[in-house]
Amino acid sequence: MARYQPELEGTSLKTLTELRPRIGERVRLEMRSPRGRYLVQLIGFRENGSVIVSAPRGSGTPLLVSEGAMLTVRLMTGNWVCAFDTRLIRIQNQPYPQWHLAWPQQVDAQRVRHHTRVPVNLRVSVDRDDVDALNTDFPVAACCTDIHVAGACLEANRILGCSGDKIFVTARLSVSGIDHVLLAPAIIRSVYEAEGGPFNVISHGVEFVDLEEETHLILASFVYQQFLVETGYLAQEES
């Protein structure tokens, strides 16, 4: 399966000073020897000096790595996805374990589109508000195959409605290990039947509408978390 690619608007060459990442941001270090990927925190940086991050730990013990080791740094700041190659120039254990990385002269930065879609395989329940008591066709089980803060793609073995119809989507989302039940009103914007194979699948493009503030916050947190997982900035078990 192809690796998920976020919806980006092209690469720009910038400096860390221009990007101004926040202290405490999560940073992913990709080591070449010993090979591995580690999440650390940004402690600080000084232009033309160094970038300081917390020292990664492998299985609870310090990594056996020497000064001079080459590595790749990846991080997100604002709506920019950033990466640069650097060198470990100093390992310092006092007053706390930290690494000093060589200052990058340029950073590859790509802007993430506002409504970036992320792929999911999420079981949902779909209901309607115009179903009478004698109609037992709803709620209907469906599968959400991609999602973003403004809408989603729902697949089912039957038509859930026509373009313009209002539905209610219920899903259980896990954000930072905490389960939330999401109830999101939505409008069907497109319906497409994909033929082929033993079963026909009906795809529905829906737009979320009239979301309560708490619901919108949970949805945005889930989408951002899945984006980090799919792009490799966050391990699945950490989500």
C-alpha positions in Angstrom: 0.0 0.0 0.0 1.3 3.5 -0.9 2.5 5.6 1.9 0.0 8.4 2.9 1.0 11.8 1.6 -0.5 14.9 3.2 -2.0 17.6 0.9 0.9 20.0 0.6 1.3 23.2 -1.4 4.9 22.7 -2.5 8.3 22.9 -0.9 9.9 26.1 0.3 13.4 26.7 1.6 13.3 28.5 4.9 15.3 29.0 8.1 14.3 28.0 11.6 14.4 31.6 12.5 11.7 32.3 10.0 9.6 29.3 11.0 9.9 30.1 14.7 9.1 26.6 16.2 7.7 26.7 19.7 9.8 25.5 22.6 8.4 22.2 23.8 7.3 21.1 20.2 7.7 17.4 19.5 10.6 16.6 17.2 11.3 13.3 15.5 15.0 12.3 15.1 15.8 9.8 12.5 19.1 8.1 13.4 21.3 6.4 10.8 23.6 4.6 13.3 22.3 3.1 15.4 19.3 3.1 13.1 16.0 4.2 14.7 13.4 7.0 15.1 12.9 8.8 18.4 10.5 11.5 19.6 12.1 14.3 21.6 11.2 17.8 22.6 12.7 21.1 21.3 14.4 22.8 24.2 15.7 25.9 22.3 17.8 27.2 19.4 20.2 30.0 18.6 20.7 31.2 15.0 24.0 30.1 13.6 24.6 28.3 16.9 22.8 25.0 17.6 19.4 23.4 18.0 18.9 21.9 21.5 16.6 18.9 22.0 16.0 16.5 24.9 18.2 13.4 24.6 16.3 10.4 23.3 16.3 7.2 25.3 16.1 3.7 23.9 14.2 1.2 26.1 14.8 3.3 29.2 18.5 3.6 28.7 20.7 6.2 27.0 21.5 5.5 23.4 25.0 4.5 22.4 25.7 7.3 20.0 28.8 9.4 19.4 29.2 13.1 18.7 29.5 13.7 15.0 26.6 11.3 14.1 24.4 12.3 11.2 20.7 12.4 11.5 17.5 13.9 10.0 15.2 16.1 12.0 11.4 16.3 11.3 8.9 18.6 13.0 5.7 20.5 12.5 5.4 24.2 13.3 2.2 26.0 12.7 0.9 24.5 9.4 4.4 23.8 8.1 5.9 20.3 7.8 9.7 20.7 8.2 12.8 18.5 7.7 16.5 19.1 7.7 19.7 17.0 7.9 22.1 17.8 10.7 25.0 16.5 12.9 25.1 15.8 16.6 27.8 18.2 17.8 27.5 17.8 21.6 26.0 15.5 24.1 25.4 17.1 27.5 24.1 15.3 30.6 24.0 18.3 33.0 21.8 19.7 34.3 19.6 17.3 32.3 20.3 15.1 29.2 20.2 17.1 26.0 21.7 17.1 22.5 23.1 20.0 20.6 22.5 19.7 16.9 24.4 21.7 14.2 22.4 24.7 13.0 20.8 24.1 9.6 21.4 26.7 7.0 18.1 25.9 5.4 15.0 23.8 6.1 12.7 22.0 3.6 9.3 23.3 4.6 5.9 22.4 3.1 2.7 24.1 3.9 -0.2 21.8 4.8 -3.5 22.6 3.2 -6.2 23.7 5.6 -8.6 20.8 5.0 -6.0 18.0 4.7 -7.7 14.6 4.4 -6.4 11.7 6.4 -7.2 8.0 5.6 -9.0 6.0 8.3 -10.8 2.8 8.6 -13.5 3.9 11.0 -16.8 2.2 11.7 -19.6 4.7 12.0 -23.4 4.7 12.4 -25.5 6.9 10.1 -29.0 8.1 11.1 -31.5 10.5 9.6 -33.9 13.0 11.3 -36.7 12.5 8.8 -37.3 8.8 9.4 -40.8 7.9 10.7 -41.4 5.2 13.4 -42.5 2.6 10.8 -39.2 2.9 8.8 -36.6 0.6 10.3 -33.9 1.1 7.6 -31.9 3.4 9.9 -29.5 3.7 11.6 -27.1 2.1 9.0 -23.6 0.8 9.6 -21.0 2.4 7.3 -17.2 2.8 7.0 -15.5 6.2 7.1 -12.5 5.9 4.7 -11.1 9.5 5.0 -11.9 12.4 7.2 -11.0 16.1 7.8 -12.3 18.8 9.9 -15.0 19.9 7.4 -16.2 16.5 6.2 -15.6 12.8 5.4 -16.1 10.0 2.9 -18.6 7.3 4.0 -18.9 3.9 2.3 -22.0 1.7 2.7 -23.6 -1.1 0.8 -26.7 1.0 0.2 -27.5 4.7 -0.6 -27.7 6.7 2.6 -29.5 9.6 1.0 -29.4 12.1 -1.9 -27.3 15.2 -2.3 -28.6 17.8 0.1 -30.0 15.3 2.6 -29.1 15.8 6.3 -27.7 12.8 8.3 -26.2 12.2 11.7 -22.8 10.4 11.9 -21.9 8.7 15.2 -18.4 7.4 15.7 -16.1 6.4 18.6 -12.8 8.3 18.4 -9.7 7.7 20.4 -7.6 10.9 21.1 -4.4 10.4 23.2 -5.8 7.1 24.5 -9.1 8.6 25.6 -12.3 7.4 23.9 -14.9 10.0 22.8 -18.3 9.4 21.2 -18.7 11.9 18.3 -22.2 12.8 17.1 -21.8 15.0 14.0 -24.7 16.5 11.9 -23.7 16.4 8.2 -25.1 17.1 4.7 -24.6 14.7 1.9 -22.8 16.5 -0.9 -22.1 13.7 -3.4 -23.0 10.1 -4.0 -20.9 7.7 -6.1 -21.4 4.0 -6.8 -18.2 2.1 -7.3 -18.8 -1.1 -9.3 -16.7 -4.2 -9.5 -16.0 -7.1 -7.2 -18.6 -9.2 -5.5 -20.3 -6.2 -3.9 -21.2 -2.7 -5.0 -20.0 0.1 -2.6 -21.7 3.4 -2.4 -19.4 6.3 -1.5 -20.9 9.4 0.1 -19.1 12.7 0.4 -20.5 14.5 3.4 -19.9 18.0 4.9 -20.1 18.5 8.7 -22.5 21.3 9.7 -23.6 22.9 12.9 -20.9 21.3 15.1 -20.9 22.1 18.8 -17.7 23.6 20.0 -16.7 20.5 22.0 -17.5 18.2 19.0 -15.4 20.4 16.7 -12.5 20.3 19.2 -12.6 16.5 19.4 -12.8 16.1 15.6 -9.9 18.5 15.0 -7.8 16.7 17.6 -8.5 13.3 16.1 -7.7 14.5 12.5 -4.5 16.2 13.6 -3.4 13.1 15.6 -4.1 10.8 12.6 -2.2 13.2 10.3 0.8 12.9 12.6 0.5 9.1 12.6 0.2 8.8 8.9 3.1 11.1 8.1 5.4 9.3 10.6 5.7 12.1 13.2 3.8 10.1 15.8 3.8 6.4 16.5 0.5 4.6 16.4 0.8 3.4 20.0 1.4 7.0 21.1 -1.9 8.0 19.7 
